[in-house]
Amino acid sequence: MRPAKRSRHERDTPDEKPFKDHPTLYLDDGNVIITAGRMLFRVHVSLLSKHSSVFRDLLRDARDRFRGMLHLTVEDASEDMEALLNVI
């Protein structure tokens, strides 16, 4: 018996990725990746630590790795994280 076909919305497409690199805040020379929702931000640990004691504490204890670098996952919406990182 053949399994039921999935609807068009349930099909996996080859170009569909679980995450999307932010168009301007995924820096080639960044050294930490922050995931907010499905958006990835690649920024500099030194700038985050300098401007935010919360990030400084989170990064000091961080052990997760993603794409070969330090990784933080936050509960914030990607739009909120984008706004915060643009200010920093």
TIMAR-218654 format. One record per residue: x, y, z of N, C-alpha, C, O in turn; residue in three letters. Coordinates in steps of 0.02 Angstrom, whole numbers, always signed. Layout:
BEGIN
n.px, n.py, n.pz, ca.px, ca.py, ca.pz, c.px, c.py, c.pz, o.px, o.py, o.pz, rest
X, Y, Z, X, Y, Z, X, Y, Z, X, Y, Z, ALA;
...
This chain:
BEGIN
n.px, n.py, n.pz, ca.px, ca.py, ca.pz, c.px, c.py, c.pz, o.px, o.py, o.pz, rest
+42, -59, +0, +0, +0, +0, +44, +62, +0, +91, +67, +39, MET;
+29, +108, -43, +67, +170, -48, +45, +219, +6, -15, +224, +20, ARG;
+92, +255, +35, +71, +305, +85, +32, +361, +52, +41, +375, -7, PRO;
-12, +391, +90, -52, +447, +63, -6, +504, +42, +45, +517, +74, ALA;
-24, +537, -12, +15, +594, -35, +7, +652, +14, -46, +664, +42, LYS;
+62, +688, +22, +59, +748, +64, +34, +805, +22, +45, +807, -39, ARG;
+1, +852, +54, -23, +911, +18, +36, +953, -4, +92, +944, +21, SER;
+25, +998, -51, +78, +1041, -77, +113, +1079, -21, +173, +1090, -25, ARG;
+76, +1099, +30, +105, +1138, +84, +149, +1096, +130, +191, +1123, +166, HIS;
+140, +1031, +130, +179, +988, +173, +242, +961, +139, +284, +931, +171, GLU;
+248, +971, +75, +306, +944, +38, +369, +983, +54, +367, +1044, +63, ARG;
+423, +948, +57, +488, +979, +67, +513, +1001, -1, +511, +963, -49, ASP;
+537, +1062, -5, +567, +1085, -67, +642, +1088, -58, +666, +1102, -3, THR;
+680, +1074, -111, +753, +1072, -103, +784, +1136, -79, +835, +1135, -44, PRO;
+753, +1193, -96, +783, +1256, -76, +757, +1281, -9, +777, +1335, +15, ASP;
+712, +1244, +22, +686, +1265, +86, +736, +1248, +141, +760, +1191, +145, GLU;
+752, +1296, +183, +800, +1286, +237, +764, +1296, +303, +717, +1335, +307, LYS;
+785, +1261, +354, +754, +1272, +419, +770, +1341, +448, +732, +1368, +488, PRO;
+828, +1369, +428, +848, +1434, +452, +865, +1479, +394, +881, +1456, +339, PHE;
+861, +1544, +407, +878, +1593, +355, +929, +1642, +384, +919, +1669, +438, LYS;
+984, +1654, +348, +1033, +1703, +369, +1004, +1773, +360, +975, +1788, +308, ASP;
+1012, +1815, +410, +987, +1884, +405, +1025, +1919, +349, +1085, +1911, +343, HIS;
+991, +1958, +307, +1024, +1989, +249, +1079, +2039, +266, +1126, +2046, +227, PRO;
+1075, +2074, +323, +1127, +2123, +339, +1162, +2109, +405, +1216, +2135, +417, THR;
+1132, +2069, +448, +1162, +2056, +513, +1188, +1984, +519, +1190, +1956, +573, LEU;
+1207, +1956, +463, +1244, +1893, +462, +1312, +1910, +433, +1323, +1907, +372, TYR;
+1358, +1929, +478, +1422, +1957, +457, +1473, +1902, +444, +1479, +1855, +483, LEU;
+1508, +1908, +389, +1558, +1858, +369, +1611, +1847, +423, +1636, +1792, +432, ASP;
+1629, +1901, +459, +1682, +1895, +510, +1654, +1891, +581, +1692, +1897, +629, ASP;
+1588, +1881, +588, +1560, +1873, +654, +1583, +1808, +686, +1605, +1762, +650, GLY;
+1580, +1803, +752, +1604, +1743, +785, +1554, +1712, +833, +1571, +1668, +872, ASN;
+1491, +1734, +830, +1437, +1702, +868, +1374, +1705, +824, +1361, +1755, +791, VAL;
+1336, +1651, +826, +1272, +1649, +790, +1216, +1650, +842, +1217, +1612, +890, ILE;
+1169, +1695, +831, +1110, +1699, +874, +1050, +1679, +831, +1040, +1705, +776, ILE;
+1011, +1632, +857, +950, +1609, +823, +890, +1639, +859, +881, +1630, +919, THR;
+849, +1674, +821, +786, +1701, +845, +733, +1679, +796, +731, +1703, +739, ALA;
+690, +1634, +817, +642, +1605, +771, +680, +1564, +720, +720, +1520, +738, GLY;
+669, +1578, +656, +706, +1544, +602, +762, +1587, +574, +796, +1566, +527, ARG;
+772, +1645, +603, +823, +1692, +578, +889, +1683, +615, +891, +1676, +676, MET;
+943, +1684, +576, +1010, +1678, +604, +1046, +1745, +598, +1046, +1776, +545, LEU;
+1075, +1767, +652, +1115, +1828, +655, +1187, +1806, +673, +1197, +1768, +720, PHE;
+1235, +1829, +634, +1306, +1814, +649, +1340, +1880, +663, +1350, +1921, +618, ARG;
+1359, +1888, +725, +1385, +1953, +748, +1448, +1942, +789, +1474, +1886, +792, VAL;
+1473, +1994, +821, +1536, +1992, +858, +1524, +1987, +933, +1488, +2028, +962, HIS;
+1555, +1938, +964, +1550, +1928, +1036, +1572, +1991, +1073, +1541, +2011, +1121, VAL;
+1627, +2020, +1050, +1655, +2078, +1086, +1605, +2136, +1089, +1599, +2170, +1141, SER;
+1570, +2149, +1035, +1522, +2204, +1035, +1462, +2189, +1079, +1438, +2232, +1116, LEU;
+1437, +2127, +1075, +1381, +2108, +1118, +1399, +2114, +1191, +1362, +2141, +1231, LEU;
+1458, +2087, +1208, +1480, +2088, +1278, +1492, +2159, +1303, +1477, +2174, +1361, SER;
+1519, +2202, +1261, +1533, +2271, +1281, +1469, +2310, +1296, +1467, +2350, +1342, LYS;
+1417, +2298, +1256, +1356, +2338, +1260, +1299, +2307, +1299, +1247, +2339, +1310, HIS;
+1307, +2244, +1320, +1252, +2211, +1354, +1279, +2162, +1407, +1312, +2113, +1391, SER;
+1263, +2176, +1470, +1284, +2130, +1523, +1246, +2064, +1518, +1272, +2012, +1538, SER;
+1186, +2066, +1492, +1147, +2004, +1483, +1182, +1959, +1432, +1192, +1900, +1445, VAL;
+1200, +1987, +1375, +1236, +1948, +1325, +1304, +1925, +1352, +1325, +1869, +1339, PHE;
+1337, +1969, +1388, +1403, +1951, +1417, +1397, +1888, +1460, +1438, +1842, +1455, ARG;
+1345, +1886, +1503, +1335, +1828, +1546, +1315, +1766, +1506, +1339, +1711, +1519, ASP;
+1271, +1775, +1458, +1250, +1718, +1416, +1308, +1689, +1377, +1316, +1628, +1372, LEU;
+1349, +1732, +1349, +1405, +1710, +1308, +1460, +1678, +1349, +1494, +1632, +1325, LEU;
+1469, +1700, +1410, +1520, +1671, +1454, +1504, +1598, +1469, +1550, +1557, +1474, ARG;
+1440, +1581, +1475, +1418, +1513, +1491, +1400, +1471, +1430, +1387, +1412, +1437, ASP;
+1399, +1501, +1371, +1377, +1466, +1311, +1425, +1410, +1292, +1486, +1420, +1294, ALA;
+1398, +1353, +1273, +1439, +1296, +1252, +1416, +1269, +1184, +1453, +1232, +1152, ARG;
+1355, +1286, +1164, +1328, +1260, +1101, +1367, +1286, +1042, +1392, +1343, +1042, ASP;
+1373, +1244, +990, +1408, +1263, +928, +1360, +1252, +870, +1320, +1205, +870, ARG;
+1364, +1296, +821, +1325, +1290, +759, +1368, +1319, +704, +1396, +1373, +710, PHE;
+1374, +1282, +649, +1417, +1303, +593, +1488, +1318, +617, +1522, +1360, +588, ARG;
+1510, +1282, +668, +1579, +1288, +692, +1592, +1347, +738, +1649, +1360, +755, GLY;
+1540, +1382, +759, +1551, +1438, +805, +1501, +1438, +863, +1452, +1401, +862, MET;
+1515, +1480, +911, +1472, +1487, +970, +1401, +1502, +947, +1391, +1539, +899, LEU;
+1352, +1474, +983, +1283, +1481, +962, +1237, +1494, +1022, +1242, +1460, +1072, HIS;
+1194, +1544, +1015, +1142, +1558, +1065, +1074, +1555, +1031, +1066, +1579, +975, LEU;
+1026, +1526, +1065, +957, +1527, +1041, +918, +1570, +1090, +921, +1559, +1151, THR;
+882, +1619, +1064, +843, +1663, +1107, +768, +1655, +1091, +750, +1632, +1037, VAL;
+727, +1672, +1139, +655, +1666, +1131, +624, +1727, +1097, +564, +1727, +1080, GLU;
+663, +1778, +1087, +638, +1840, +1058, +619, +1830, +984, +645, +1787, +950, ASP;
+572, +1871, +961, +553, +1871, +891, +612, +1897, +850, +651, +1938, +874, ALA;
+619, +1873, +790, +676, +1894, +748, +675, +1970, +736, +728, +2000, +730, SER;
+616, +1999, +731, +612, +2072, +720, +638, +2110, +780, +671, +2161, +773, GLU;
+624, +2085, +840, +649, +2117, +901, +725, +2110, +907, +759, +2158, +926, ASP;
+751, +2051, +890, +823, +2040, +893, +858, +2085, +841, +911, +2113, +854, MET;
+828, +2091, +782, +856, +2134, +731, +861, +2206, +755, +913, +2239, +746, GLU;
+808, +2231, +787, +807, +2299, +812, +862, +2309, +866, +898, +2359, +866, ALA;
+868, +2261, +911, +918, +2265, +964, +988, +2265, +935, +1030, +2306, +953, LEU;
+1002, +2219, +889, +1069, +2215, +860, +1086, +2276, +819, +1144, +2296, +816, LEU;
+1037, +2306, +786, +1051, +2368, +749, +1070, +2425, +796, +1110, +2467, +777, ASN;
+1042, +2426, +856, +1060, +2478, +905, +1130, +2466, +931, +1169, +2513, +939, VAL;
+1146, +2403, +944, +1213, +2386, +970, +1264, +2400, +916, +1323, +2389, +926, ILE;
